[in-house]
Amino acid sequence: MKIEKWQPLPPEFQFNYKQQELQEIWQQVHAGDQEIHPLDYEGDEASLQAQADAWLHYHNGDFQKAAQMAVELGDEGSVILAKSVAAYCDYLCEDEDEALALLKDCMEICEKAAEVQTDYANAQFVCALIMGRYSQRISITKALSQGLGGKIKGYLEKTLELEENHAEAHTAMGLYHAEIIDKVGAMLGGLTYGAKKPIAVKHFETSMQLTPNTAITAIEYANGLTLLKGKSSQISELLEHASQCQALDALQNCDVNYANEQLE
């Protein structure tokens, strides 16, 4: 996977954590995915340190460096790679062909890693994350015709089976139901894909309970309600809530800024 010349994040969105500082807030910035800090594991010290360093670059906002290090880590870097690629494609990449190529390559890497790391919740989750981003770009309808919908749901179910408090997976599951209902309708969505509005809302509510102070949780709930034709007042309240959240890393800075832009 070739990763070079990524558009850098503007300096005002970046952080400058040192490793010890990041470790001190680790549980807060990873409340959504329940990731354990690499240095809290026992094993190959060099590999674990490299993982910790890649995460540090990611949280500080150097998504390219984090992704490059993640590729070198092989299967152990799949989660960092996916998170970095998703962040770059969401907020920085302006070339649609580049974004699609990155997402497609990342998807293949993550699926192979997930086959090896069957008991690692986030290895399963990032497959759904990247497939979801790819599906949104090629169109949900086309993605469903390619069978990606079922695969995404399967990875999310596996994630929640391994980690029931995975807020990001609950959010993604809510979006899965909402996207399908928006594209094919409630009746066909329910009969063919098992997509239902009450299930979507339940997943969104669960993620809000688990990570009430994380901007992206409220943003994606608002996006889901927009797809489900929810009340505009509730959507505005969620975006207002997101705009008031404290950003603890570079991506959260981007999320909070996005929420503010939606309110303008």
C-alpha positions as MATLAB code, in Angstrom:
seq = 'MKIEKWQPLPPEFQFNYKQQELQEIWQQVHAGDQEIHPLDYEGDEASLQAQADAWLHYHNGDFQKAAQMAVELGDEGSVILAKSVAAYCDYLCEDEDEALALLKDCMEICEKAAEVQTDYANAQFVCALIMGRYSQRISITKALSQGLGGKIKGYLEKTLELEENHAEAHTAMGLYHAEIIDKVGAMLGGLTYGAKKPIAVKHFETSMQLTPNTAITAIEYANGLTLLKGKSSQISELLEHASQCQALDALQNCDVNYANEQLE';
ca = [
       0.000    0.000    0.000;
       1.539    3.302   -1.134;
       1.155    6.172    1.323;
       2.837    9.459    0.423;
       2.157   13.150   -0.108;
      -0.948   13.225    2.037;
      -2.387   16.658    2.640;
      -1.258   17.609    6.157;
      -3.632   18.631    8.908;
      -3.505   22.391    9.589;
      -1.290   23.165   12.608;
      -4.179   24.591   14.627;
      -5.865   21.164   14.624;
      -2.749   19.259   15.673;
      -1.627   18.228   19.140;
       1.866   17.740   20.519;
       1.463   14.979   23.073;
       4.432   13.067   24.385;
       3.934    9.335   24.911;
       3.437    9.648   28.673;
       0.889   12.433   28.204;
      -1.063   10.343   25.717;
      -1.065    7.371   28.073;
      -2.588    9.554   30.788;
      -5.645   10.378   28.642;
      -5.712    7.113   26.701;
      -8.933    5.785   28.218;
     -10.699    9.049   27.406;
      -9.634    9.210   23.749;
     -10.368    5.508   23.309;
     -13.641    5.405   25.214;
     -15.399    4.733   21.924;
     -13.436    1.674   20.830;
     -12.073    0.313   24.138;
      -8.596   -0.044   22.612;
      -5.876   -1.007   25.094;
      -2.610    0.928   25.004;
       0.107   -1.195   23.335;
       2.506   -0.725   26.231;
      -0.020   -2.326   28.585;
       0.460   -5.637   26.764;
       3.227   -8.162   27.261;
       5.078   -9.332   24.171;
       7.573   -8.144   21.581;
       8.717   -4.861   23.115;
       9.951   -3.400   19.834;
       6.656   -4.105   18.074;
       4.574   -2.775   20.971;
       6.668    0.395   21.142;
       6.279    0.890   17.389;
       2.509    0.527   17.766;
       2.516    3.074   20.593;
       4.557    5.489   18.460;
       2.183    5.088   15.510;
      -0.793    5.812   17.765;
       1.012    8.899   19.046;
       1.394   10.255   15.508;
      -2.269    9.481   14.848;
      -3.573   11.297   17.928;
      -1.290   14.263   17.306;
      -2.632   14.564   13.750;
       0.141   13.195   11.536;
      -2.094   10.661    9.839;
       0.385    9.935    7.042;
       3.209    9.021    9.418;
       0.842    6.899   11.515;
      -0.371    5.050    8.408;
       3.156    4.477    7.105;
       4.249    3.006   10.421;
       1.081    0.921   10.577;
       1.783   -0.669    7.190;
       5.236   -1.686    8.397;
       3.655   -3.342   11.450;
       1.648   -5.776    9.322;
      -1.434   -7.326   10.946;
      -0.666   -5.587   14.251;
      -0.995   -2.234   12.509;
      -4.339   -2.782   10.791;
      -6.383   -0.809   13.331;
      -4.025    2.179   13.315;
      -3.895    2.055    9.515;
      -7.677    2.009    9.163;
      -8.214    4.823   11.646;
      -5.566    6.947    9.892;
      -6.941    6.277    6.403;
     -10.490    7.016    7.561;
      -9.411   10.290    9.182;
      -7.485   11.365    6.086;
     -10.297   10.491    3.680;
     -12.946   12.117    5.882;
     -11.232   15.450    6.428;
      -8.201   16.012    4.219;
      -8.227   14.077    0.955;
      -9.598   16.142   -1.927;
      -8.936   13.578   -4.665;
     -11.824   11.122   -4.980;
      -9.781    8.563   -6.915;
      -7.048    8.669   -4.289;
      -9.579    8.206   -1.497;
     -11.238    5.239   -3.194;
      -7.883    3.584   -3.868;
      -6.753    4.076   -0.279;
     -10.008    2.730    1.135;
      -9.987   -0.279   -1.179;
      -6.376   -1.186   -0.365;
      -6.974   -0.644    3.341;
     -10.083   -2.817    3.215;
      -8.082   -5.744    1.815;
      -5.355   -5.360    4.446;
      -7.865   -5.141    7.286;
      -9.840   -8.184    6.170;
      -6.687  -10.294    6.063;
      -5.691   -9.058    9.528;
      -9.176   -9.788   10.886;
      -8.888  -13.398    9.736;
      -5.786  -13.755   11.909;
      -6.933  -11.646   14.868;
     -10.335  -13.239   15.368;
     -10.571  -12.336   19.061;
      -9.513   -8.708   18.639;
     -12.653   -6.556   18.552;
     -11.074   -3.583   16.808;
      -9.529   -5.720   14.075;
     -13.105   -6.736   13.236;
     -14.501   -3.244   13.683;
     -12.131   -1.447   11.321;
     -13.188   -3.762    8.495;
     -16.714   -2.427    8.922;
     -15.398    1.134    9.323;
     -13.438    1.140    6.069;
     -16.114   -0.783    4.150;
     -18.649    1.758    5.342;
     -16.551    4.692    4.154;
     -15.959    2.958    0.822;
     -19.662    2.173    0.456;
     -20.671    5.777    1.082;
     -18.335    6.936   -1.671;
     -19.429    4.450   -4.337;
     -23.098    4.813   -3.204;
     -24.933    2.663   -0.688;
     -27.076    1.123   -3.431;
     -24.020   -0.050   -5.375;
     -22.387   -1.307   -2.179;
     -25.458   -3.369   -1.325;
     -25.451   -4.898   -4.812;
     -21.831   -5.938   -4.216;
     -22.718   -7.648   -0.943;
     -20.847   -5.177    1.242;
     -23.873   -4.493    3.432;
     -23.971   -8.026    4.787;
     -20.231   -8.039    5.379;
     -20.371   -4.766    7.287;
     -23.168   -6.040    9.481;
     -21.267   -9.261   10.118;
     -18.124   -7.437   11.232;
     -20.135   -5.154   13.510;
     -21.966   -8.093   15.089;
     -18.632   -9.802   15.708;
     -17.231   -6.617   17.241;
     -20.152   -6.266   19.647;
     -19.975   -9.956   20.489;
     -16.363   -9.438   21.573;
     -16.897   -6.010   23.192;
     -20.490   -5.074   24.033;
     -19.473   -1.564   25.150;
     -17.893   -0.663   21.818;
     -19.611    2.680   21.281;
     -18.198    3.185   17.781;
     -19.631   -0.166   16.690;
     -23.044    0.781   18.111;
     -22.862    4.047   16.171;
     -21.856    2.212   12.992;
     -24.663   -0.311   13.441;
     -27.139    2.546   13.814;
     -25.844    4.060   10.583;
     -26.040    0.687    8.837;
     -29.782    0.492    9.530;
     -30.352    4.176    8.737;
     -28.441    4.131    5.437;
     -30.353    1.102    4.165;
     -33.757    2.493    5.141;
     -32.868    5.793    3.452;
     -31.829    4.066    0.213;
     -34.351    1.220   -0.202;
     -37.209    2.199    2.107;
     -38.413    0.874    5.438;
     -40.363   -2.098    4.081;
     -37.757   -3.473    1.674;
     -34.965   -2.582    4.077;
     -36.640   -4.540    6.842;
     -37.571   -7.565    4.757;
     -34.297   -7.877    2.840;
     -31.665   -6.555    5.235;
     -33.352   -6.548    8.633;
     -32.935   -2.779    8.817;
     -35.358   -1.101   11.220;
     -35.619    2.441   12.565;
     -36.145    1.425   16.245;
     -33.009   -0.728   16.124;
     -31.013    2.140   14.606;
     -32.180    4.557   17.295;
     -31.425    2.036   20.040;
     -27.833    1.672   18.838;
     -27.408    5.446   18.615;
     -28.806    5.892   22.118;
     -26.481    3.196   23.458;
     -23.452    4.897   21.942;
     -24.555    8.222   23.436;
     -24.811    6.604   26.858;
     -21.350    5.067   26.492;
     -19.571    8.154   25.102;
     -21.714   11.222   25.862;
     -18.754   13.613   25.676;
     -17.378   12.524   22.309;
     -18.355   14.801   19.433;
     -18.485   12.138   16.704;
     -21.056   10.138   18.656;
     -23.528   13.009   18.561;
     -22.593   13.947   14.975;
     -23.275   10.453   13.648;
     -26.525   10.237   15.630;
     -27.562   13.485   13.950;
     -26.554   12.079   10.549;
     -28.550    8.934   11.255;
     -31.645   10.890   12.240;
     -31.323   12.961    9.066;
     -31.420    9.745    7.031;
     -34.372    8.502    9.081;
     -36.228   11.806    8.589;
     -36.021   12.578   12.284;
     -36.998   15.811   14.012;
     -34.845   18.744   12.931;
     -34.861   20.104   16.480;
     -33.245   16.926   17.833;
     -30.703   16.949   15.024;
     -29.778   20.542   15.841;
     -29.503   19.727   19.547;
     -27.114   16.866   18.810;
     -24.905   19.065   16.622;
     -24.928   21.782   19.264;
     -23.900   19.203   21.842;
     -21.074   17.988   19.569;
     -19.838   21.530   19.031;
     -19.448   21.970   22.794;
     -17.434   18.781   23.359;
     -13.820   19.100   24.422;
     -11.392   17.851   21.770;
      -8.637   15.670   23.221;
      -6.838   14.809   19.990;
      -6.486   15.942   16.405;
      -9.384   13.953   14.977;
     -11.699   15.171   17.725;
     -10.634   18.714   16.813;
     -11.797   18.002   13.260;
     -15.077   16.557   14.530;
     -15.867   19.532   16.757;
     -15.014   21.923   13.932;
     -17.301   19.972   11.598;
     -20.183   20.236   14.085;
     -19.673   23.996   14.319;
     -19.704   24.307   10.516;
     -23.024   22.431   10.331;
     -24.566   24.917   12.761;
     -23.520   28.006   10.773;
];
